[in-house]
Amino acid sequence: MPPPPAPEQRHQDPAFVRGVFDRIASRYDVTNTLLCGGCDSGWRRRTAKLLARWNPREILDLATGSGVLADVVQRWNPEARIVGADFSQPMLRQAWDVRGQRRLVVADALSLPFRDASFDVVTVAFGLRNMASWPAALAEMKRVLRPGGHVVVLDFSLPGGWLREPYRFYLHRILPRLAGLISREREGYEYLAESIEGFPSGAAMTALLAAVGFERATFAPLTAGIVSLYTAEKI
Ligand SMILES: C[S@@+](CC[C@H](N)C(=O)[O-])C[C@H]1O[C@@H](n2cnc3c(N)ncnc32)[C@H](O)[C@@H]1O
């Protein structure tokens, strides 16, 4: 058996990540709601409204999980056809049972079962951070996008200024305990802080998008920078 990945890389180990989401699937939505009191609804709405201005017809929501973003995106883009993809079947089961979503595909983001240039927009919310290779995942998103299509990444980042250190304290010391109690899966949440610390944000993420070949990369910090919203275009 190969040795387990070093702890700091564990949050990018696909078997570990899938196992965590398989186990917390039925408690994922409630854990999110209790941890941030519904603050994610504003981030998702902003993401969905942003897409609407491109009037997309075919949207892929990658790492769709329980389908919470896909649901909001569908509401703001009623004409669009949205496919949700995720490698955790129990998470997709939530999207199916709780949200009534039917266009769901079990797939690894690094090897998508879609033809080149199939989608107008690819969204990924709180999913890219845990993927084994960020450049490879972004390159795969670019492959399935049509020329002129957009990738939209919503993910955690660290706030700047006075909030940074108190927030890091919360992230490292308080959040894993709270999330562990609610989700009954403390191990998965122990890596959340590490994964956020190591994830490129702001200009570093737009540079990564450019390195993969996307153009016109933008970013917007939301809620004092706790989360950031990135877009880029495939030319
Ligand atoms: C934190 S959840 C986010 C779910 C949803 N996007 C949301 O905003 O609530 C992360 C999801 O990413 C999925 N995921 C992580 N790595 C993946 C990969 N390589 N391929 C497909 N899905 C992946 C997990 O199974 C999980 O459902």
The ligand as a Gaussian input file, in Angstrom:
#p B3LYP/6-31G(d) Opt

LIG

0 1
 C      -17.694000      21.760000       0.277000
 S      -18.589000      20.801000      -0.882000
 C      -19.278000      22.057000      -1.901000
 C      -20.593000      21.659000      -2.492000
 C      -21.310000      22.766000      -3.248000
 N      -20.566000      23.208000      -4.391000
 C      -21.627000      23.935000      -2.353000
 O      -21.316000      25.050000      -2.723000
 O      -22.223000      23.718000      -1.286000
 C      -17.293000      20.173000      -1.899000
 C      -17.753000      19.146000      -2.891000
 O      -16.692000      18.936000      -3.824000
 C      -16.688000      17.584000      -4.193000
 N      -15.376000      17.293000      -4.783000
 C      -14.160000      17.511000      -4.229000
 N      -13.188000      17.120000      -5.073000
 C      -13.813000      16.660000      -6.186000
 C      -13.348000      16.126000      -7.418000
 N      -12.048000      15.961000      -7.668000
 N      -14.260000      15.769000      -8.349000
 C      -15.587000      15.906000      -8.108000
 N      -16.087000      16.398000      -6.960000
 C      -15.204000      16.774000      -6.006000
 C      -17.001000      16.862000      -2.901000
 O      -17.451000      15.547000      -3.099000
 C      -18.074000      17.785000      -2.301000
 O      -19.364000      17.386000      -2.656000

